[in-house]
């Protein structure tokens, strides 16, 4: 279940007949703003067709001869808001059950095994008004995949004997999320909706799913499927290398016999008295240490106004960082770190939210009422003067530019997004709906403004200092609710002595999309084009996307101090935080222009610019001019506070995330204990920051990577900007990279820690004694099969976890293979014992692999490695990785492919024997013990050496040279 993919309850997908198109040339300026055929980006050379099957399933077909994998998604217009109240979480539970076999494919693991053998991936999510299923597989396995996939919706087994098992899986998924603040706050917001259907428990757990008086879980599951899984509320998206005619035949063959029950699409129509929902102050005490203020307005669902975008218009004005806007004024006062605005129109089904989210400083915590007043007065200013067509023109130009050069993405995500969007938008607009701003409509904007009132407002005060009197059920959160008094509302009208302005015109919208000439040499692989005055520049023109007027620049000011000096590590993080606040206005303006800019810390600092290249030179010059920050004492202390809380909040992350974090801290040079970072950071000053900035900017090695639509003039601009930003006297240091653990035979290192969240997590890694690409290739081939088997055994059959799997990883030249889990049902010792048992059990599975199955597994890896890049980011990724690692032949991927081609079944068995089954193999074991299992013992491993301090890990293990 994925919140990020939440969709509207309103579906306007109406399609008459069939349309085929390469790209739509039809005008959308019809009276009702709807296009007459599917609207596709001019940058998209794929062929599309829309059709409606005989059973009323609407389908979008995408034919792309360049893809190596095909994908499919099917969405059903029913979700969590339609659960029976006797079985809350039913829609999500049913989503799980559909994966466990069908009449024609009854084996519960057959589908996942098929996907593993054929380079596939599969998933599903359930949200308020939608359940969406998707898969991708190698092209030659697509039809077989469709056969299995479509059978979910015709004749699922829904085995009664898996009822208890699968509700345990749902419970484990809930257990992972119960301590996340978002879910707690969302639960409380829905609770405040009173009798509205949104006020229910969505995900399900052992308490809500099960047999009760008058309600049997399995009986109701079957009834839910029989009632709602009807073809006339289903949408399908298919993407393949096949021609459209063949894809249409496949759609008819596999989906037209899904039963049409001719049901009305379920929707939520219950009305809410907004005067009872709004006018409230919510004091919420979160698990993480945050300081948040949110103005949360309940609005009517206006998803059907996607072509008018009133929510986008108002958000654009409210989150603006132009001079005189609330974000800028409040930051200048030192009261806030960030201000954002966003609408989720289907947040509660037929109602949504328009929220203004403010990240506060300590000073801001003391001025929360004034901040609210300023924002409310700014909304009044928008009412009075802000509904202006010039902002529409600006937003539309930005969106049009994005859509004109829209890049492809992964097939899996694309079909998922299409099938989801078809439940919300007219089919002809499922691709362009987020980018389509059809006309300026004052009335639509004013209708939303009319709802941004005290009567619809909930003000959320979120911090660990809040006084509370109530506790949430199902989620970890405490809260208190109070009315917003009339006196408070009246106070918002009082003068604030703040001169507010509406945003000025954006200066960074691109005016030209000219393409710049690049030599064949620069197109072939990255070339060193500048090497003077301490600065090296590599340039690389895109081979696959030379038609894109975009580029990505990285300036790496590399410095070795982080690896041995904790102060530098801390203050580099503070530096990049202060930089981001200094350039936030510039960055927001750049974002509208289709660009982004950032500074990150990584053995020095990395300055990154990305996006359209027309105005990049201006952005680069402006961004480099701000490189050395000069904070006030207040600004420095606020940045330090953000650092301290960010480090402390890691203790609230998912247990398996904390386990992997510990794994990488042990295996990487230059890691520090969080507690040590916190203690040391408290004593650091502006003087210390200035020393670190001076040290990094005067002792470094500067390397620049320019990828995409650049020419020699752009190189000169970057070099010139750097020379101005750096001191006149610079000492060149040796290039620094964090070294990785050097595994040695017989070493067994363990991390065993108590954590401040409920579940247990383990990561157990065995290192191969021989280094090289050959071993990396063997681990890569083994990974898919192992992960599928361990998931089926420990998750599906034994119900020990929701997150469980196997993985192969490289630590510089060496390769390891291991397993991980997050479990809500076993202590660390018991879980470690089960891990060790399973490793032996898997050997039997490995020994049983036939040469035919192995060939499929290996082919799946090769197809993935040889896949053509979908976009500029895909193309860049392997080259940038080699650049960071100083492989200037830029051939790591090619070398890995060569080695995978040579891997045999005997090699993979030998790899497993020399890692997981090898008692002498170096091993790193991480056990995180959650609060629920505080009385359970850690697992003991023969000859283990406990690493209790990451800061001093280098004293007990060696690093590779």
ZAMARGU-4260 file (C-alpha; in steps of 0.2 Angstrom, whole numbers, plus 5000, padded with zeros to 4 digits):
<rodrens>
0) 5000/5000/5000 | 5008/5016/4994 | 5002/5033/5000 | 5013/5042/4987 | 5001/5035/4973
5) 4985/5041/4981 | 4972/5046/4968 | 4955/5054/4967 | 4938/5046/4970 | 4931/5054/4954
10) 4933/5045/4938 | 4930/5055/4921 | 4937/5042/4910 | 4925/5042/4895 | 4931/5035/4878
15) 4921/5032/4863 | 4928/5020/4850 | 4946/5017/4847 | 4960/5030/4843 | 4978/5026/4837
20) 4991/5040/4838 | 5010/5043/4838 | 5008/5060/4845 | 4992/5071/4846 | 4992/5086/4835
25) 4974/5090/4839 | 4970/5106/4848 | 4963/5104/4866 | 4955/5121/4865 | 4938/5114/4863
30) 4923/5121/4873 | 4925/5108/4887 | 4944/5108/4886 | 4945/5089/4883 | 4955/5082/4868
35) 4947/5071/4855 | 4962/5059/4855 | 4976/5054/4867 | 4988/5068/4871 | 5006/5063/4870
40) 5022/5072/4873 | 5030/5078/4856 | 5046/5070/4864 | 5038/5053/4864 | 5040/5043/4848
45) 5031/5028/4855 | 5014/5022/4847 | 4998/5023/4857 | 4981/5016/4855 | 4965/5017/4867
50) 4951/5005/4866 | 4937/4998/4876 | 4935/4979/4876 | 4918/4971/4875 | 4917/4969/4894
55) 4919/4988/4895 | 4937/4988/4901 | 4946/5003/4895 | 4964/5000/4889 | 4979/5011/4884
60) 4991/5002/4873 | 5009/5008/4871 | 5021/5001/4858 | 5039/5004/4860 | 5051/4993/4849
65) 5066/4999/4859 | 5061/4991/4876 | 5068/4975/4882 | 5054/4972/4895 | 5036/4973/4893
70) 5024/4978/4907 | 5005/4978/4911 | 4994/4986/4925 | 4976/4984/4930 | 4967/4995/4942
75) 4951/4992/4950 | 4940/5007/4955 | 4938/5001/4973 | 4948/5004/4988 | 4950/5006/5007
80) 4935/5018/5009 | 4924/5003/5003 | 4929/4991/5016 | 4915/4983/5026 | 4916/4991/5044
85) 4917/4973/5051 | 4933/4969/5042 | 4943/4986/5040 | 4958/4983/5029 | 4948/4971/5018
90) 4953/4979/5001 | 4971/4979/5006 | 4970/4961/5012 | 4961/4955/4996 | 4976/4963/4986
95) 4988/4952/4995 | 4977/4936/4993 | 4976/4938/4974 | 4994/4934/4972 | 4992/4917/4980
100) 4986/4906/4966 | 4972/4905/4953 | 4962/4890/4946 | 4974/4888/4932 | 4989/4892/4941
105) 4986/4886/4959 | 5003/4886/4966 | 5005/4900/4978 | 5023/4904/4973 | 5021/4900/4954
110) 5018/4918/4949 | 5033/4925/4959 | 5044/4911/4952 | 5039/4915/4935 | 5044/4933/4937
115) 5061/4929/4944 | 5065/4917/4930 | 5060/4930/4917 | 5068/4946/4924 | 5051/4952/4931
120) 5045/4962/4945 | 5027/4963/4952 | 5018/4973/4965 | 5002/4981/4969 | 4995/4995/4980
125) 4978/4999/4988 | 4973/5016/4992 | 4956/5025/4996 | 4947/5022/4980 | 4959/5011/4969
130) 4968/4995/4970 | 4981/4994/4956 | 4991/4978/4951 | 5006/4978/4939 | 5021/4968/4933
135) 5035/4968/4920 | 5044/4954/4912 | 5056/4950/4898 | 5048/4953/4881 | 5048/4935/4876
140) 5038/4931/4893 | 5025/4944/4891 | 5011/4934/4885 | 5014/4920/4898 | 5014/4934/4911
145) 4998/4941/4905 | 4990/4924/4906 | 4995/4922/4924 | 4991/4940/4928 | 4974/4942/4920
150) 4969/4926/4929 | 4970/4935/4946 | 4954/4944/4941 | 4944/4929/4934 | 4947/4915/4946
155) 4958/4918/4961 | 4959/4903/4973 | 4957/4914/4989 | 4963/4899/4999 | 4954/4898/5016
160) 4970/4890/5023 | 4979/4906/5019 | 4967/4917/5028 | 4977/4917/5044 | 4994/4918/5035
165) 4990/4933/5024 | 4982/4943/5038 | 4998/4940/5047 | 5007/4948/5032 | 4995/4963/5032
170) 4998/4964/5051 | 5017/4965/5048 | 5015/4978/5036 | 5004/4988/5048 | 5017/4985/5062
175) 5031/4993/5050 | 5021/5009/5049 | 5012/5011/5066 | 5026/5022/5072 | 5027/5033/5057
180) 5021/5050/5061 | 5012/5053/5044 | 5001/5038/5047 | 4997/5043/5064 | 4992/5061/5059
185) 4982/5055/5044 | 4973/5043/5055 | 4968/5058/5067 | 4963/5069/5052 | 4951/5055/5046
190) 4945/5053/5064 | 4940/5071/5064 | 4929/5068/5049 | 4916/5060/5061 | 4904/5049/5052
195) 4912/5051/5035 | 4918/5034/5028 | 4936/5041/5028 | 4935/5038/5047 | 4941/5020/5047
200) 4956/5010/5049 | 4963/5008/5032 | 4978/4996/5031 | 4971/4982/5043 | 4979/4971/5056
205) 4975/4956/5067 | 4962/4966/5077 | 4952/4972/5062 | 4954/4957/5051 | 4947/4940/5057
210) 4931/4930/5061 | 4919/4940/5072 | 4901/4937/5077 | 4891/4939/5061 | 4907/4942/5050
215) 4919/4928/5044 | 4935/4935/5036 | 4936/4922/5021 | 4917/4923/5017 | 4918/4942/5017
220) 4934/4942/5006 | 4925/4931/4993 | 4910/4942/4994 | 4920/4958/4992 | 4929/4951/4976
225) 4913/4945/4969 | 4904/4962/4972 | 4918/4974/4966 | 4930/4966/4955 | 4920/4969/4939
230) 4927/4973/4922 | 4917/4989/4920 | 4927/4998/4934 | 4944/4991/4928 | 4957/5000/4918
235) 4972/4992/4909 | 4988/4999/4903 | 5000/4988/4892 | 5017/4992/4886 | 5027/4981/4875
240) 5039/4980/4860 | 5025/4972/4850 | 5016/4981/4837 | 4999/4989/4842 | 4989/4976/4832
245) 4997/4962/4842 | 4995/4971/4858 | 4976/4974/4855 | 4974/4955/4851 | 4983/4951/4868
250) 4972/4963/4877 | 4956/4955/4870 | 4963/4938/4873 | 4967/4940/4891 | 4956/4953/4898
255) 4939/4953/4888 | 4933/4938/4898 | 4934/4946/4915 | 4917/4946/4921 | 4906/4962/4919
260) 4895/4963/4933 | 4888/4980/4927 | 4891/4988/4944 | 4891/5006/4947 | 4908/5012/4952
265) 4908/5014/4971 | 4910/5032/4977 | 4909/5041/4993 | 4895/5054/4993 | 4893/5057/5012
270) 4892/5075/5016 | 4902/5083/5031 | 4898/5098/5041 | 4914/5107/5038 | 4910/5119/5052
275) 4912/5104/5064 | 4928/5097/5055 | 4936/5114/5054 | 4939/5128/5066 | 4951/5117/5076
280) 4968/5117/5083 | 4977/5100/5084 | 4992/5098/5096 | 5001/5083/5090 | 5016/5075/5098
285) 5026/5065/5085 | 5039/5051/5087 | 5052/5061/5078 | 5059/5077/5084 | 5051/5089/5072
290) 5044/5107/5073 | 5030/5109/5061 | 5015/5120/5059 | 5002/5116/5046 | 4987/5125/5040
295) 4976/5112/5034 | 4960/5117/5025 | 4946/5104/5020 | 4940/5107/5003 | 4928/5098/4991
300) 4936/5086/4979 | 4940/5096/4963 | 4950/5083/4953 | 4938/5085/4939 | 4946/5103/4936
305) 4963/5096/4931 | 4963/5107/4916 | 4959/5123/4926 | 4972/5119/4940 | 4965/5131/4953
310) 4975/5121/4967 | 4991/5123/4957 | 4988/5141/4954 | 4986/5145/4973 | 5000/5134/4978
315) 5011/5142/4966 | 5008/5159/4974 | 5008/5153/4992 | 5025/5143/4992 | 5034/5157/4981
320) 5051/5162/4988 | 5050/5179/4979 | 5054/5195/4989 | 5039/5200/5000 | 5031/5183/5000
325) 5028/5174/5017 | 5041/5161/5014 | 5054/5175/5012 | 5048/5186/5026 | 5047/5173/5039
330) 5064/5166/5035 | 5071/5183/5036 | 5064/5184/5054 | 5072/5168/5058 | 5055/5159/5062
335) 5055/5146/5048 | 5066/5135/5038 | 5054/5130/5024 | 5037/5134/5018 | 5027/5123/5006
340) 5009/5122/4999 | 5000/5108/4991 | 4983/5101/4988 | 4977/5083/4989 | 4959/5085/4982
345) 4954/5066/4985 | 4962/5065/5002 | 4946/5059/5010 | 4937/5053/4995 | 4924/5066/4990
350) 4934/5079/5001 | 4952/5084/5000 | 4965/5095/5009 | 4974/5111/5004 | 4988/5112/5016
355) 5002/5125/5020 | 5016/5116/5028 | 5029/5126/5038 | 5045/5120/5046 | 5049/5130/5061
360) 5064/5136/5070 | 5065/5137/5089 | 5061/5156/5087 | 5047/5151/5076 | 5040/5140/5089
365) 5037/5156/5100 | 5028/5165/5086 | 5016/5152/5079 | 5001/5163/5081 | 5010/5177/5071
370) 5015/5165/5057 | 4997/5159/5055 | 4991/5177/5055 | 5004/5182/5041 | 4999/5167/5030
375) 4980/5170/5032 | 4983/5189/5028 | 4993/5183/5013 | 4978/5172/5007 | 4967/5188/5009
380) 4980/5197/4998 | 4978/5184/4985 | 4959/5186/4985 | 4961/5204/4983 | 4975/5205/4970
385) 4982/5188/4966 | 4970/5180/4954 | 4980/5187/4939 | 4982/5179/4922 | 5001/5183/4922
390) 5003/5169/4935 | 4993/5157/4924 | 5004/5161/4909 | 5020/5158/4919 | 5013/5141/4926
395) 5007/5136/4909 | 5023/5140/4901 | 5033/5130/4914 | 5021/5115/4912 | 5021/5115/4894
400) 5040/5115/4893 | 5041/5100/4905 | 5028/5091/4894 | 5036/5095/4878 | 5052/5087/4883
405) 5045/5074/4894 | 5057/5059/4897 | 5053/5041/4897 | 5053/5031/4913 | 5053/5013/4919
410) 5040/5003/4910 | 5034/4996/4927 | 5030/5013/4934 | 5023/5020/4918 | 5009/5007/4916
415) 5006/5008/4935 | 5004/5027/4933 | 4993/5026/4917 | 4981/5013/4925 | 4980/5023/4940
420) 4977/5040/4931 | 4963/5031/4920 | 4953/5030/4936 | 4954/5049/4938 | 4955/5058/4922
425) 4947/5056/4904 | 4957/5043/4895 | 4964/5055/4882 | 4972/5065/4896 | 4980/5051/4907
430) 4997/5056/4901 | 4996/5075/4900 | 4984/5079/4915 | 4998/5084/4927 | 5005/5096/4914
435) 4989/5102/4905 | 4983/5120/4910 | 4969/5123/4898 | 4963/5140/4902 | 4964/5153/4915
440) 4948/5152/4925 | 4945/5165/4939 | 4930/5157/4945 | 4938/5140/4948 | 4952/5149/4958
445) 4940/5159/4968 | 4929/5143/4972 | 4945/5136/4981 | 4949/5153/4989 | 4931/5153/4996
450) 4935/5137/5005 | 4952/5143/5013 | 4943/5150/5028 | 4944/5148/5047 | 4928/5137/5046
455) 4937/5124/5036 | 4954/5126/5044 | 4963/5114/5056 | 4979/5121/5062 | 4992/5107/5067
460) 5005/5111/5080 | 5017/5097/5079 | 5032/5095/5090 | 5038/5085/5105 | 5033/5099/5117
465) 5015/5099/5114 | 5003/5096/5129 | 4991/5081/5124 | 4977/5072/5133 | 4973/5058/5120
470) 4981/5043/5112 | 4978/5036/5095 | 4972/5018/5093 | 4982/5008/5080 | 4996/5021/5078
475) 5009/5028/5090 | 5004/5046/5093 | 4997/5058/5106 | 4986/5073/5103 | 4974/5086/5110
480) 4961/5096/5100 | 4954/5113/5104 | 4943/5126/5095 | 4950/5141/5086 | 4942/5155/5096
485) 4934/5170/5088 | 4947/5181/5096 | 4961/5172/5087 | 4952/5173/5071 | 4949/5192/5074
490) 4968/5193/5078 | 4972/5187/5061 | 4965/5203/5054 | 4976/5214/5065 | 4991/5223/5056
495) 5007/5213/5057 | 5019/5226/5052 | 5025/5215/5038 | 5024/5222/5020 | 5019/5208/5009
500) 5020/5207/4990 | 5014/5195/4977 | 5027/5186/4967 | 5037/5195/4954 | 5039/5188/4937
505) 5051/5173/4935 | 5067/5177/4926 | 5073/5159/4923 | 5061/5152/4911 | 5070/5145/4896
510) 5068/5155/4880 | 5078/5144/4868 | 5079/5125/4866 | 5094/5125/4854 | 5105/5110/4853
515) 5123/5112/4855 | 5136/5103/4844 | 5147/5090/4851 | 5161/5080/4844 | 5160/5061/4840
520) 5173/5058/4853 | 5163/5067/4867 | 5148/5057/4862 | 5157/5040/4863 | 5163/5042/4881
525) 5167/5056/4894 | 5183/5066/4889 | 5194/5076/4899 | 5192/5093/4890 | 5200/5105/4903
530) 5215/5102/4915 | 5223/5118/4920 | 5224/5129/4936 | 5219/5115/4948 | 5202/5111/4939
535) 5199/5096/4928 | 5183/5095/4918 | 5176/5080/4909 | 5162/5082/4896 | 5150/5069/4889
540) 5137/5072/4876 | 5122/5060/4877 | 5122/5046/4864 | 5104/5042/4866 | 5095/5058/4870
545) 5105/5071/4860 | 5088/5079/4855 | 5085/5085/4873 | 5090/5103/4877 | 5095/5097/4895
550) 5111/5094/4904 | 5118/5089/4921 | 5133/5097/4929 | 5143/5091/4945 | 5157/5101/4953
555) 5166/5090/4965 | 5177/5099/4977 | 5185/5084/4984 | 5194/5085/5001 | 5200/5070/5012
560) 5197/5078/5030 | 5179/5070/5032 | 5187/5053/5033 | 5197/5057/5048 | 5189/5072/5056
565) 5172/5072/5064 | 5171/5091/5065 | 5173/5092/5046 | 5160/5078/5043 | 5147/5088/5054
570) 5151/5105/5047 | 5150/5100/5029 | 5133/5094/5033 | 5129/5111/5041 | 5137/5120/5026
575) 5126/5112/5013 | 5111/5115/5024 | 5115/5134/5026 | 5118/5135/5007 | 5101/5127/5003
580) 5093/5140/5013 | 5103/5154/5006 | 5098/5150/4988 | 5080/5144/4991 | 5073/5159/4982
585) 5085/5156/4967 | 5081/5137/4967 | 5062/5140/4968 | 5063/5151/4953 | 5075/5139/4944
590) 5062/5125/4947 | 5049/5134/4938 | 5061/5136/4924 | 5064/5117/4923 | 5081/5117/4932
595) 5087/5112/4950 | 5103/5116/4960 | 5110/5109/4976 | 5125/5107/4987 | 5129/5090/4995
600) 5142/5084/5007 | 5153/5069/5002 | 5172/5070/5006 | 5171/5088/5002 | 5156/5096/4993
605) 5147/5092/4977 | 5138/5107/4968 | 5125/5100/4956 | 5114/5109/4942 | 5102/5100/4932
610) 5089/5104/4919 | 5086/5114/4903 | 5103/5122/4898 | 5097/5139/4891 | 5098/5148/4907
615) 5110/5136/4916 | 5125/5148/4914 | 5116/5161/4924 | 5111/5149/4938 | 5128/5142/4939
620) 5136/5159/4941 | 5123/5164/4954 | 5125/5147/4963 | 5144/5147/4963 | 5144/5165/4970
625) 5135/5159/4985 | 5146/5144/4988 | 5155/5151/5004 | 5141/5155/5016 | 5141/5169/5030
630) 5128/5165/5042 | 5123/5175/5057 | 5124/5167/5074 | 5105/5163/5074 | 5106/5155/5057
635) 5121/5144/5061 | 5112/5138/5077 | 5096/5134/5068 | 5106/5124/5055 | 5115/5115/5069
640) 5098/5112/5077 | 5092/5104/5061 | 5107/5093/5060 | 5105/5087/5078 | 5087/5083/5076
645) 5090/5074/5059 | 5104/5063/5067 | 5093/5059/5082 | 5078/5055/5071 | 5087/5041/5063
650) 5083/5031/5079 | 5065/5031/5073 | 5068/5025/5056 | 5062/5007/5050 | 5072/4994/5060
655) 5078/4986/5043 | 5084/5004/5038 | 5093/5006/5054 | 5101/4988/5051 | 5107/4993/5034
660) 5114/5009/5040 | 5124/5000/5054 | 5130/4988/5040 | 5137/5002/5029 | 5144/5012/5044
665) 5154/4997/5049 | 5160/4993/5031 | 5165/5011/5026 | 5179/5021/5032 | 5175/5038/5040
670) 5159/5033/5049 | 5154/5040/5066 | 5142/5035/5080 | 5127/5046/5080 | 5128/5049/5098
675) 5146/5056/5096 | 5140/5067/5081 | 5127/5074/5092 | 5138/5077/5107 | 5152/5085/5096
680) 5140/5096/5086 | 5133/5104/5101 | 5150/5113/5104 | 5154/5119/5087 | 5154/5137/5082
685) 5153/5148/5067 | 5172/5150/5069 | 5174/5131/5067 | 5163/5132/5051 | 5173/5146/5043
690) 5189/5136/5047 | 5181/5120/5038 | 5175/5130/5023 | 5193/5138/5021 | 5201/5122/5023
695) 5190/5113/5010 | 5191/5128/4998 | 5210/5129/4999 | 5215/5111/5000 | 5206/5100/4987
700) 5205/5092/4970 | 5192/5100/4959 | 5183/5089/4947 | 5169/5093/4935 | 5157/5082/4925
705) 5146/5089/4912 | 5134/5078/4903 | 5121/5083/4890 | 5118/5099/4880 | 5134/5108/4883
710) 5148/5116/4872 | 5165/5124/4875 | 5157/5140/4881 | 5148/5132/4895 | 5165/5124/4900
715) 5173/5141/4901 | 5158/5148/4911 | 5160/5134/4924 | 5179/5136/4925 | 5177/5154/4927
720) 5164/5153/4940 | 5175/5141/4950 | 5190/5151/4949 | 5181/5166/4956 | 5173/5155/4970
725) 5190/5147/4975 | 5204/5156/4984 | 5219/5162/4974 | 5231/5150/4983 | 5225/5132/4982
730) 5234/5116/4987 | 5230/5101/4977 | 5226/5086/4988 | 5226/5068/4983 | 5208/5062/4978
735) 5199/5055/4993 | 5186/5041/4993 | 5180/5031/5008 | 5188/5014/5008 | 5179/4999/5011
740) 5181/4984/5024 | 5195/4972/5019 | 5187/4955/5023 | 5199/4942/5030 | 5196/4923/5032
745) 5189/4919/5049 | 5183/4936/5054 | 5166/4938/5061 | 5160/4955/5066 | 5143/4958/5075
750) 5133/4974/5079 | 5120/4971/5092 | 5109/4986/5097 | 5093/4990/5106 | 5083/5002/5096
755) 5069/5014/5100 | 5055/5006/5088 | 5046/4990/5091 | 5051/4977/5078 | 5067/4967/5076
760) 5079/4968/5060 | 5093/4958/5055 | 5106/4959/5041 | 5118/4944/5039 | 5132/4946/5026
765) 5145/4933/5021 | 5160/4939/5010 | 5168/4930/4996 | 5186/4927/4999 | 5191/4931/4981
770) 5189/4949/4974 | 5184/4953/4957 | 5170/4956/4944 | 5168/4937/4942 | 5162/4935/4959
775) 5151/4951/4957 | 5143/4943/4942 | 5140/4926/4951 | 5131/4935/4966 | 5120/4945/4954
780) 5114/4929/4946 | 5111/4921/4962 | 5102/4935/4970 | 5085/4934/4961 | 5082/4916/4964
785) 5087/4917/4983 | 5076/4932/4986 | 5061/4924/4979 | 5064/4908/4989 | 5067/4916/5005
790) 5052/4928/5003 | 5041/4913/4999 | 5047/4903/5014 | 5049/4916/5028 | 5036/4928/5022
795) 5022/4919/5013 | 5023/4902/5022 | 5029/4906/5039 | 5023/4924/5040 | 5038/4930/5049
800) 5039/4947/5041 | 5033/4959/5028 | 5051/4965/5023 | 5063/4950/5019 | 5075/4946/5005
805) 5092/4941/5000 | 5105/4953/4992 | 5122/4953/4984 | 5133/4969/4987 | 5150/4975/4982
810) 5162/4983/4995 | 5175/4990/4983 | 5183/4974/4975 | 5175/4961/4986 | 5158/4954/4985
815) 5146/4948/4999 | 5130/4939/4999 | 5117/4939/5013 | 5099/4941/5019 | 5089/4954/5029
820) 5072/4954/5038 | 5061/4965/5048 | 5050/4955/5059 | 5036/4959/5072 | 5035/4941/5078
825) 5052/4935/5084 | 5067/4941/5094 | 5084/4943/5087 | 5091/4926/5093 | 5076/4916/5087
830) 5077/4925/5070 | 5095/4923/5068 | 5093/4904/5072 | 5080/4903/5058 | 5091/4912/5046
835) 5105/4900/5049 | 5093/4885/5046 | 5086/4893/5030 | 5104/4895/5023 | 5105/4876/5024
840) 5088/4873/5017 | 5091/4884/5002 | 5106/4873/4997 | 5093/4860/4992 | 5084/4873/4982
845) 5100/4878/4973 | 5105/4860/4970 | 5088/4857/4962 | 5090/4871/4949 | 5090/4864/4931
850) 5101/4870/4918 | 5085/4877/4909 | 5080/4887/4924 | 5097/4893/4927 | 5098/4899/4909
855) 5082/4909/4912 | 5089/4917/4928 | 5105/4922/4919 | 5096/4928/4904 | 5085/4939/4915
860) 5101/4947/4923 | 5109/4950/4906 | 5093/4958/4899 | 5092/4970/4913 | 5111/4975/4912
865) 5109/4977/4893 | 5093/4987/4894 | 5094/5003/4884 | 5093/5019/4895 | 5075/5026/4896
870) 5081/5044/4900 | 5096/5055/4903 | 5098/5049/4921 | 5098/5031/4916 | 5111/5035/4903
875) 5122/5045/4915 | 5122/5033/4930 | 5135/5020/4925 | 5147/5034/4919 | 5145/5045/4934
880) 5148/5030/4945 | 5165/5026/4936 | 5170/5044/4937 | 5168/5045/4956 | 5178/5029/4957
885) 5191/5035/4945 | 5188/5022/4932 | 5192/5033/4917 | 5190/5019/4905 | 5171/5020/4910
890) 5169/5002/4907 | 5163/4994/4923 | 5146/4990/4916 | 5153/4982/4901 | 5165/4972/4911
895) 5151/4966/4922 | 5141/4960/4907 | 5156/4951/4900 | 5158/4941/4917 | 5139/4938/4918
900) 5139/4930/4901 | 5152/4918/4907 | 5143/4912/4923 | 5138/4894/4925 | 5127/4885/4936
905) 5142/4877/4944 | 5149/4894/4947 | 5134/4900/4956 | 5134/4885/4967 | 5152/4887/4971
910) 5149/4905/4975 | 5135/4901/4988 | 5147/4887/4995 | 5161/4900/4997 | 5151/4913/5005
915) 5135/4908/5015 | 5140/4890/5018 | 5159/4894/5021 | 5162/4894/5040 | 5179/4903/5036
920) 5171/4917/5026 | 5172/4934/5033 | 5155/4939/5040 | 5146/4954/5046 | 5130/4951/5056
925) 5119/4966/5062 | 5105/4963/5074 | 5093/4977/5079 | 5082/4973/5094 | 5066/4983/5095
930) 5057/4988/5111 | 5044/4974/5109 | 5058/4961/5111 | 5068/4970/5124 | 5068/4954/5135
935) 5073/4942/5120 | 5092/4937/5118 | 5103/4942/5104 | 5109/4928/5093 | 5126/4922/5096
940) 5138/4918/5082 | 5154/4908/5085 | 5170/4918/5086 | 5160/4935/5084 | 5168/4951/5089
945) 5156/4964/5094 | 5158/4981/5086 | 5151/4993/5099 | 5158/5010/5092 | 5157/5014/5073
950) 5169/5029/5076 | 5183/5017/5081 | 5178/5002/5069 | 5195/5005/5060 | 5204/4999/5076
955) 5197/4982/5074 | 5195/4979/5055 | 5206/4984/5040 | 5201/4994/5025 | 5206/4990/5007
960) 5220/5000/4999
</rodrens>
